[in-house]
Amino acid sequence: MSMLSAFAPIWILTALGYAARRWGLMGEAASLVLGRFVFHLAMPSALFLTLSRMPVAGFFGRSLLAFAVSAVAVVGVGWVGVSRLFGRKPGERPIWGMAAGYVNSANLGIPIATQILGDVSFLAEVVLLNVLVLTPVILGALDRRRDPAGRIRIRHIATLPVRNPVILASLLGIVCSAAGVHPPQVVGASLTLLSGAAVPAALVALGASLHGGDSMRVEPAELAVITVLKLVVQPAIAWAAGLALHLSGPQLFAVVVCAGLPTAQNTFIYAQEYGAGEAVASRAVVVTTTLSLATLAAVAAMLG
């Protein structure tokens, strides 16, 4: 499978969502309804099944450390620093950071890793880092912003895993993996059906959101900064961190490729669920996904 064929379904489903909304096949609330379906049902099912089948032993190593440095640095710079330059409100800043540094490690990462690297073992570690570290931090910050006073309440934070289906499903998946427990066949089959809808529904919702009028416009300069952070700065930091950690050639290649993956569509789903930064998230996903075909090919040519 070529790299182009890995990207094509994403572009096609996003375009279908946009066309369906433009031609009146879906109402104004379609994107929100699809997004909530993904956030509360389909995505938790997919995360539970993925993590329950993934061994968590030996999770941390030098390669993952190099990737983590790049992800945390770019998410942090976007969240704490750069988003302020464009006048983003505090509730929108976590989404801004996520758009800049949270990679599409699942539906696009797997075919890309297979095509370029010939192996998805390191990508599995990236998935775990996203789910176990970055996602709880981002969702915790978004959840806190729902408090009118922006207060940090220990009880509220402690109950977040129970109240948030994404975090709860991830934790249950990890527990089942560690204990070697698998759900009954009928439950597993039902979750499989739901999980299969996560990516297509998210992409159709993303496409529908692009037909959003003036309320969904983003300044070109803001989108350009996010794109450069995601597709240039993050891979560059991963490369520098990999060299500092004395990674081998294949390890360094895998780290840089994974760091160069585009913004995950989960960014848009989270933004929509929390009503913060939807326009930035949707545009960032589309633009970085489109341009990453060229940047990943360049990485493969230089380091492969």
CORDA-V456639 format. One record per run of one state. SS is the DSSP state (a for helix, b for strand, c for the rest). FROM is the first residue (numbers start at 0). LEN is the number of residues. If there is no record, write none. Layout:
BEGIN
SS & FROM & LEN
SS & FROM & LEN
END
This chain:
BEGIN
c & 0 & 2
a & 2 & 20
c & 22 & 7
a & 29 & 23
c & 52 & 9
a & 61 & 24
c & 85 & 4
a & 89 & 12
c & 101 & 1
b & 102 & 1
c & 103 & 3
a & 106 & 11
c & 117 & 3
a & 120 & 24
c & 144 & 9
a & 153 & 5
c & 158 & 1
a & 159 & 4
c & 163 & 1
a & 164 & 15
c & 179 & 5
a & 184 & 25
c & 209 & 3
a & 212 & 4
c & 216 & 3
a & 219 & 25
c & 244 & 4
a & 248 & 11
c & 259 & 3
b & 262 & 1
c & 263 & 2
a & 265 & 9
c & 274 & 3
a & 277 & 26
c & 303 & 1
END
